[in-house]
Amino acid sequence: MEETVPILLIIEDKTLVLYLKAIIAKAYPEAVIYVSVDGWDGWEIIVNNKPKLIISDLNIPGMNGIQICKKLREVNEFKETYFIILTAIIEKAQRSLALQEGADDFINKPFVEEELKTKLGIAFRVIDLQSRMSGDSQLLNDIAEQLQQDIKDFQELAFKFCQSRFPASVEMLRRVAETSKWIAKSFGDIEEDEIDDIETAALLSYTGKIFLPDTMLKTSVLVDGVPANNLMYQVPVFAHEILSSARILKQAAKILYHVHENFDGTGIPEHIKSWQIPIASRIIRVALDYEELRTFRKIPAQTIIEKMHTESKRLYDHRVVILIEQYIASRGGIEGSIKERAIMLNEMQDGMNLTRDVYTNSGIKIVSSGAVLNASLIDKIVAHNSSDPILGMLFVRD
């Protein structure tokens, strides 16, 4: 073994300690040997020096060998520490208990030198393997972190490329990404990797408009669910072709390809409908339409939300509309709305007045706005949540 290996001997018998030290030093000169004659003192050495191998007598003052082993296995940092207990052949019951508490091996007393060397050889091979695996694991972690950073850098580069073409829309696209990410998380069953893809796709959602003339850059691809002009039919196709050329953007390409599908199947480019449209695409569609109407047409938030509710199931997934309304309301973005605040399920109390309908993830309305919470209604909401989770948050009068 190349690296220094700390070893701890927890043994009272000084003659036995000298014997073991001599054998270990001869076979493994790179080992650093610590010695303790007491269980509690031995534990202090373990904490401070983190030995890779511990050889402990079964019966010692303070904690005995089995108690030390049990305590060792309760600490995550020491779960792989190789632990050998010295026992007399007659101590069969203690051996069974020691195995249950995580001992790796036993060495019989009185010693047979060849057996001792063999068992120490096994221990060192295990320690060496663990060290190699740990090194490989760290290398893999470092590579993964670097790859993740490279991906982020590439995504930022792609976004900056779009930024050069749509400088006036940069902040709007960042808001689309932030909103889309929040909505995705609120569903509760969308994986973290997919949420990252949603954020990336949202930031790059104007990629397909790069080829449009300057006069059309602020024109929505769809107006009331219909392509604004013939050129808009090519926007999702171009987005897919451009982004899918980079492997790390293939998921974003798939998402943007279907962003302009309508919920009833009348959208572009493939006229798919309802749950055939990827949930990521449905989320970005709502967030993008909202921001375009606010930014370019200066329509008030409340008016947009009302229109989106009206168009739910024709253009939009109505659950996403519910969630974007929650998102905007939680940030005080709906003008003229009543004073309300968002709460979690565990914050429900008798007497609270609900200001918004309560829906489940499957889209079922279980409580109407204006309802006053009581024990029965709280139990009903909690019961629904266990089988069909509540969509987003609850809102109550402030």
C-alpha positions as CSV (number, residue, x, y, z in Angstrom):
1,M,0.0,0.0,0.0
2,E,1.4,3.4,-0.9
3,E,-0.4,5.8,1.4
4,T,0.1,6.0,5.2
5,V,-2.4,3.8,7.0
6,P,-3.3,4.7,10.6
7,I,-3.9,1.6,12.8
8,L,-5.3,1.5,16.3
9,L,-4.6,-1.3,18.8
10,I,-6.9,-1.2,21.8
11,I,-5.2,-3.8,24.0
12,E,-4.1,-3.9,27.7
13,D,-1.5,-6.5,27.4
14,K,1.8,-4.7,26.7
15,T,3.6,-7.8,25.5
16,L,0.8,-8.5,23.0
17,V,1.0,-4.9,21.8
18,L,4.7,-5.2,21.2
19,Y,4.2,-8.5,19.3
20,L,1.5,-7.1,17.1
21,K,3.4,-3.9,16.4
22,A,6.5,-5.9,15.3
23,I,4.5,-8.0,12.9
24,I,2.6,-5.1,11.4
25,A,5.7,-2.9,11.1
26,K,7.6,-5.6,9.3
27,A,4.9,-6.5,6.9
28,Y,3.5,-3.0,6.4
29,P,6.2,-0.4,7.3
30,E,3.9,2.5,6.0
31,A,1.4,1.9,8.8
32,V,1.2,4.4,11.7
33,I,0.3,2.6,14.9
34,Y,-1.7,4.1,17.8
35,V,-2.2,2.3,21.1
36,S,-4.8,2.5,23.8
37,V,-5.4,0.4,26.9
38,D,-8.9,1.8,27.5
39,G,-12.1,1.8,25.5
40,W,-13.0,5.4,26.1
41,D,-9.4,6.6,25.4
42,G,-9.5,4.4,22.3
43,W,-12.7,6.1,21.1
44,E,-11.0,9.5,21.5
45,I,-8.1,8.3,19.3
46,I,-10.6,7.1,16.7
47,V,-12.3,10.5,16.5
48,N,-9.0,12.4,16.3
49,N,-7.0,10.1,14.0
50,K,-9.6,8.2,12.0
51,P,-7.8,4.8,11.8
52,K,-8.4,2.6,8.8
53,L,-7.9,-0.6,10.9
54,I,-8.8,-1.2,14.5
55,I,-7.7,-4.3,16.4
56,S,-9.4,-4.4,19.8
57,D,-9.4,-6.9,22.6
58,L,-12.9,-8.2,23.5
59,N,-12.5,-7.4,27.2
60,I,-10.9,-4.0,28.1
61,P,-11.7,-1.3,30.6
62,G,-14.3,1.4,29.7
63,M,-16.1,0.2,26.6
64,N,-15.5,-3.4,25.6
65,G,-14.6,-4.3,22.0
66,I,-18.2,-5.0,21.0
67,Q,-19.4,-1.7,22.4
68,I,-16.7,0.2,20.5
69,C,-17.6,-1.6,17.3
70,K,-21.3,-0.7,17.8
71,K,-20.5,2.9,18.5
72,L,-18.2,3.0,15.4
73,R,-20.9,1.7,13.0
74,E,-23.4,4.4,14.2
75,V,-21.1,7.1,12.8
76,N,-21.3,7.3,9.0
77,E,-17.7,8.4,8.7
78,F,-16.5,5.2,10.3
79,K,-18.9,2.7,8.6
80,E,-16.1,1.3,6.4
81,T,-13.4,1.2,9.1
82,Y,-12.0,-2.4,9.3
83,F,-12.6,-3.8,12.8
84,I,-10.9,-7.0,14.2
85,I,-11.7,-8.3,17.6
86,L,-9.3,-10.5,19.6
87,T,-11.1,-13.4,21.2
88,A,-10.5,-16.7,22.9
89,I,-11.9,-19.6,21.0
90,I,-14.4,-20.4,23.7
91,E,-16.2,-17.0,23.4
92,K,-18.7,-18.1,20.8
93,A,-21.7,-16.1,22.0
94,Q,-19.7,-12.9,22.0
95,R,-18.5,-13.6,18.5
96,S,-22.1,-13.8,17.2
97,L,-22.9,-10.6,19.0
98,A,-19.8,-8.9,17.6
99,L,-20.8,-9.9,14.0
100,Q,-24.2,-8.4,14.6
101,E,-22.7,-5.1,15.7
102,G,-20.5,-4.9,12.6
103,A,-17.1,-6.6,13.3
104,D,-15.3,-7.6,10.2
105,D,-13.1,-10.5,11.5
106,F,-11.7,-12.2,14.6
107,I,-8.2,-13.2,15.6
108,N,-7.9,-16.1,18.0
109,K,-5.9,-16.1,21.2
110,P,-3.4,-17.6,21.7
111,F,-2.1,-16.5,18.3
112,V,-1.0,-18.6,15.4
113,E,1.4,-16.3,13.5
114,E,0.4,-17.4,10.1
115,E,-3.3,-16.9,10.8
116,L,-2.5,-13.4,12.1
117,K,-0.5,-12.5,9.0
118,T,-3.2,-13.9,6.7
119,K,-6.0,-11.9,8.4
120,L,-3.9,-8.7,8.5
121,G,-3.2,-9.3,4.8
122,I,-7.0,-9.5,4.1
123,A,-7.6,-6.4,6.1
124,F,-5.0,-4.4,4.2
125,R,-6.3,-5.5,0.8
126,V,-9.8,-4.4,1.8
127,I,-8.5,-1.1,3.0
128,D,-6.5,-0.6,-0.2
129,L,-9.7,-1.4,-2.3
130,Q,-11.8,1.0,-0.3
131,S,-9.1,3.7,-0.8
132,R,-9.1,3.1,-4.5
133,M,-12.9,3.1,-4.7
134,S,-13.0,6.3,-2.7
135,G,-10.4,7.9,-5.0
136,D,-12.4,6.8,-8.1
137,S,-15.6,8.1,-6.5
138,Q,-14.0,11.5,-5.8
139,L,-12.7,11.6,-9.4
140,L,-16.1,10.8,-10.7
141,N,-17.6,13.5,-8.5
142,D,-15.1,16.0,-9.8
143,I,-15.7,15.0,-13.4
144,A,-19.5,15.3,-12.8
145,E,-19.2,18.7,-11.2
146,Q,-17.0,20.0,-14.1
147,L,-19.4,18.5,-16.6
148,Q,-22.3,20.2,-14.9
149,Q,-20.4,23.5,-15.0
150,D,-19.5,23.0,-18.6
151,I,-23.2,22.4,-19.4
152,K,-24.2,25.6,-17.5
153,D,-21.5,27.6,-19.4
154,F,-22.7,26.2,-22.7
155,Q,-26.3,27.1,-21.8
156,E,-25.3,30.6,-20.9
157,L,-23.4,30.9,-24.1
158,A,-26.5,29.8,-26.1
159,F,-28.6,32.3,-24.1
160,K,-26.1,35.1,-24.8
161,F,-26.3,34.3,-28.5
162,C,-30.1,34.7,-28.3
163,Q,-29.6,37.8,-26.3
164,S,-27.7,39.4,-29.1
165,R,-30.8,38.9,-31.4
166,F,-33.4,39.8,-28.8
167,P,-31.8,42.3,-26.4
168,A,-35.2,43.8,-25.4
169,S,-36.5,40.4,-24.4
170,V,-33.7,39.2,-22.1
171,E,-35.3,40.1,-18.8
172,M,-38.6,38.8,-20.0
173,L,-37.2,35.4,-20.8
174,R,-35.5,35.2,-17.4
175,R,-38.9,35.8,-15.8
176,V,-40.4,33.1,-18.1
177,A,-37.7,30.7,-16.8
178,E,-38.2,31.6,-13.2
179,T,-42.0,31.3,-13.4
180,S,-41.7,28.0,-15.3
181,K,-39.3,26.5,-12.8
182,W,-41.6,27.5,-9.9
183,I,-44.7,25.9,-11.6
184,A,-42.8,22.7,-12.3
185,K,-41.7,22.4,-8.7
186,S,-45.3,23.0,-7.5
187,F,-46.5,19.9,-9.3
188,G,-44.4,17.9,-6.9
189,D,-43.8,14.9,-9.2
190,I,-41.5,16.4,-11.8
191,E,-37.9,15.2,-11.5
192,E,-35.1,17.7,-10.8
193,D,-33.4,17.0,-14.1
194,E,-36.5,17.8,-16.0
195,I,-37.0,21.0,-14.0
196,D,-33.5,22.0,-15.1
197,D,-34.4,21.2,-18.7
198,I,-37.5,23.3,-18.3
199,E,-35.5,26.3,-17.1
200,T,-33.0,25.9,-20.0
201,A,-35.8,25.6,-22.6
202,A,-37.6,28.7,-21.1
203,L,-34.4,30.8,-21.4
204,L,-34.0,29.7,-25.0
205,S,-37.7,29.8,-26.0
206,Y,-37.0,32.5,-28.6
207,T,-34.4,30.4,-30.4
208,G,-36.8,29.5,-33.2
209,K,-37.5,33.2,-33.9
210,I,-33.9,34.0,-34.8
211,F,-34.7,33.9,-38.6
212,L,-37.6,36.3,-38.3
213,P,-37.3,39.9,-39.6
214,D,-36.8,42.5,-36.9
215,T,-40.4,43.8,-37.3
216,M,-41.7,40.4,-36.0
217,L,-39.5,39.8,-33.1
218,K,-42.1,41.0,-30.6
219,T,-44.9,39.3,-32.3
220,S,-46.3,36.2,-30.5
221,V,-46.0,33.0,-32.5
222,L,-49.7,32.3,-31.8
223,V,-52.4,34.9,-31.4
224,D,-55.5,33.4,-29.8
225,G,-54.2,30.0,-30.6
226,V,-53.6,30.7,-34.3
227,P,-50.2,31.3,-36.0
228,A,-49.7,35.1,-36.4
229,N,-48.5,34.5,-40.0
230,N,-47.1,31.8,-42.2
231,L,-43.5,32.3,-41.0
232,M,-44.6,31.4,-37.5
233,Y,-45.2,27.8,-38.5
234,Q,-41.5,27.4,-38.8
235,V,-40.6,28.7,-35.4
236,P,-40.9,25.4,-33.4
237,V,-39.2,23.5,-36.3
238,F,-36.2,25.9,-36.3
239,A,-35.9,25.8,-32.5
240,H,-35.7,22.0,-32.6
241,E,-33.2,21.9,-35.5
242,I,-30.9,24.5,-33.9
243,L,-30.9,23.1,-30.3
244,S,-30.9,19.4,-31.1
245,S,-27.6,19.8,-32.8
246,A,-26.0,20.1,-29.3
247,R,-26.4,16.9,-27.3
248,I,-26.8,18.7,-24.0
249,L,-29.7,20.8,-25.4
250,K,-31.7,17.9,-27.0
251,Q,-34.2,17.9,-24.1
252,A,-34.7,21.6,-24.4
253,A,-35.2,21.1,-28.2
254,K,-38.0,18.6,-27.6
255,I,-39.7,20.8,-25.1
256,L,-39.6,23.9,-27.4
257,Y,-40.8,21.8,-30.4
258,H,-44.2,21.4,-28.6
259,V,-44.5,24.8,-26.8
260,H,-47.0,26.1,-29.4
261,E,-49.3,23.1,-29.4
262,N,-52.8,24.0,-28.2
263,F,-54.5,21.9,-25.5
264,D,-57.3,21.0,-27.9
265,G,-55.0,19.8,-30.6
266,T,-55.3,22.9,-32.9
267,G,-51.7,24.1,-32.4
268,I,-48.4,23.7,-34.2
269,P,-46.4,21.8,-35.4
270,E,-48.0,18.4,-34.9
271,H,-51.5,19.2,-33.6
272,I,-51.1,16.9,-30.6
273,K,-53.4,17.6,-27.7
274,S,-54.0,17.3,-24.0
275,W,-51.6,15.0,-22.2
276,Q,-49.8,14.1,-25.4
277,I,-48.2,17.6,-25.1
278,P,-45.1,17.3,-22.7
279,I,-45.9,18.8,-19.4
280,A,-42.7,20.9,-19.7
281,S,-44.1,22.4,-23.0
282,R,-47.4,23.1,-21.4
283,I,-45.8,25.0,-18.5
284,I,-43.6,27.2,-20.7
285,R,-46.5,28.0,-23.0
286,V,-48.5,29.5,-20.2
287,A,-45.5,31.4,-18.7
288,L,-44.4,32.7,-22.1
289,D,-47.9,33.8,-23.2
290,Y,-48.3,35.6,-19.8
291,E,-45.0,37.5,-20.1
292,E,-45.5,38.5,-23.7
293,L,-49.0,39.9,-23.0
294,R,-47.6,41.8,-20.0
295,T,-44.4,43.0,-21.6
296,F,-45.4,43.8,-25.2
297,R,-49.1,44.5,-25.0
298,K,-49.1,46.0,-21.4
299,I,-52.2,44.0,-20.4
300,P,-52.9,43.9,-16.6
301,A,-52.1,40.7,-14.8
302,Q,-55.7,40.1,-13.7
303,T,-57.0,40.5,-17.2
304,I,-54.5,38.0,-18.6
305,I,-55.3,35.5,-15.9
306,E,-59.0,35.8,-16.5
307,K,-58.4,35.3,-20.2
308,M,-56.2,32.2,-19.5
309,H,-58.9,30.7,-17.4
310,T,-61.4,31.2,-20.2
311,E,-59.0,29.6,-22.6
312,S,-58.2,26.7,-20.3
313,K,-58.7,23.3,-22.1
314,R,-58.7,25.1,-25.5
315,L,-55.2,26.6,-25.4
316,Y,-53.8,25.7,-21.9
317,D,-53.6,23.0,-19.3
318,H,-55.9,24.6,-16.7
319,R,-53.7,23.2,-13.8
320,V,-50.8,25.3,-15.1
321,V,-53.1,28.4,-15.3
322,I,-54.0,27.8,-11.7
323,L,-50.4,27.6,-10.7
324,I,-49.3,30.7,-12.6
325,E,-52.1,32.6,-10.9
326,Q,-50.8,31.3,-7.5
327,Y,-47.2,32.3,-8.5
328,I,-48.2,35.8,-9.4
329,A,-50.5,36.2,-6.4
330,S,-47.8,35.0,-4.0
331,R,-45.6,37.9,-5.3
332,G,-48.3,40.5,-5.1
333,G,-48.5,40.8,-8.9
334,I,-52.3,40.9,-9.3
335,E,-53.6,44.4,-9.1
336,G,-56.8,45.1,-7.1
337,S,-56.9,41.6,-5.6
338,I,-58.0,41.1,-2.0
339,K,-55.4,40.9,0.7
340,E,-54.4,37.3,0.9
341,R,-51.4,35.1,1.8
342,A,-50.2,31.7,0.8
343,I,-50.1,28.9,3.4
344,M,-49.0,25.3,3.4
345,L,-51.3,22.4,4.4
346,N,-49.8,22.1,7.9
347,E,-50.6,25.8,8.5
348,M,-54.4,25.4,8.1
349,Q,-56.4,26.6,11.1
350,D,-60.1,26.8,12.0
351,G,-61.7,30.1,10.9
352,M,-59.3,30.8,8.0
353,N,-61.2,32.1,4.9
354,L,-60.0,30.6,1.6
355,T,-59.6,33.2,-1.1
356,R,-59.0,30.7,-4.0
357,D,-60.4,27.4,-5.2
358,V,-58.5,24.4,-4.0
359,Y,-57.6,21.9,-6.7
360,T,-55.7,18.6,-6.7
361,N,-52.9,17.6,-9.1
362,S,-55.3,15.7,-11.2
363,G,-57.3,19.0,-11.8
364,I,-60.3,18.2,-9.5
365,K,-61.7,21.1,-7.5
366,I,-62.4,20.0,-4.0
367,V,-63.1,23.3,-2.2
368,S,-64.5,26.6,-3.5
369,S,-63.1,30.0,-2.7
370,G,-64.9,31.7,0.2
371,A,-65.1,28.5,2.2
372,V,-64.2,28.9,5.9
373,L,-61.8,26.2,7.3
374,N,-63.1,24.0,10.1
375,A,-61.9,20.6,11.5
376,S,-64.1,18.7,9.0
377,L,-62.9,20.7,5.9
378,I,-59.3,20.5,7.0
379,D,-59.6,16.7,7.4
380,K,-61.1,16.5,3.9
381,I,-58.2,18.5,2.3
382,V,-55.6,16.4,4.2
383,A,-57.3,13.2,3.1
384,H,-57.4,14.2,-0.6
385,N,-53.7,15.3,-0.4
386,S,-52.7,11.8,0.7
387,S,-54.1,10.2,-2.5
388,D,-54.2,13.1,-5.0
389,P,-51.9,15.9,-3.8
390,I,-53.2,19.5,-3.5
391,L,-52.1,21.6,-6.5
392,G,-49.7,24.3,-5.3
393,M,-50.6,26.2,-2.2
394,L,-53.7,27.4,-0.3
395,F,-54.6,31.1,-0.1
396,V,-56.4,32.6,2.8
397,R,-57.6,36.1,3.6
398,D,-54.8,38.1,5.3
